[in-house]
């Protein structure tokens, strides 16, 4: 049930056919990763990749 409920937040992007990715940005107090989901306009994957690369270099997340 928990997995189903977590999918509810991401399935709408898939149904709309939009490019999206999830980027880890930090860890919470329990040491679990926190992610940021980025969504772009249809057929605009390059903007999504460029934006995520910029964020990734600024955040400097360590796994």
JOCOR-V74483 format. One record per residue. RES is the residue in three letters. SS is DSSP state (A for helix, B for strand, O for the rest). PSI is psi in whole degrees, -180 to 180 (NA if undefined). Layout:
RES	SS	PSI
RES	SS	PSI
This chain:
UNK	O	-40
UNK	A	-40
UNK	A	-39
UNK	A	-46
UNK	A	-35
UNK	A	-29
UNK	A	-24
UNK	A	-33
UNK	A	-16
UNK	A	-19
UNK	A	-29
UNK	A	-35
UNK	A	-43
UNK	A	-42
UNK	A	-33
UNK	A	-13
UNK	O	29
UNK	O	144
UNK	O	137
UNK	B	156
UNK	B	159
UNK	B	132
UNK	B	123
UNK	B	135
UNK	B	-24
UNK	B	179
UNK	B	144
UNK	O	-174
UNK	O	-25
UNK	O	2
UNK	O	8
UNK	O	142
UNK	B	145
UNK	B	131
UNK	B	160
UNK	B	127
UNK	B	125
UNK	B	136
UNK	B	135
UNK	O	172
UNK	O	160
UNK	O	136
UNK	O	24
UNK	O	47
UNK	A	-36
UNK	A	-40
UNK	A	-40
UNK	A	-46
UNK	A	-43
UNK	A	-44
UNK	A	-43
UNK	A	-36
UNK	A	-42
UNK	A	-45
UNK	A	-43
UNK	A	-41
UNK	A	-32
UNK	A	-40
UNK	A	-39
UNK	O	51
UNK	O	134
UNK	O	123
UNK	O	NA
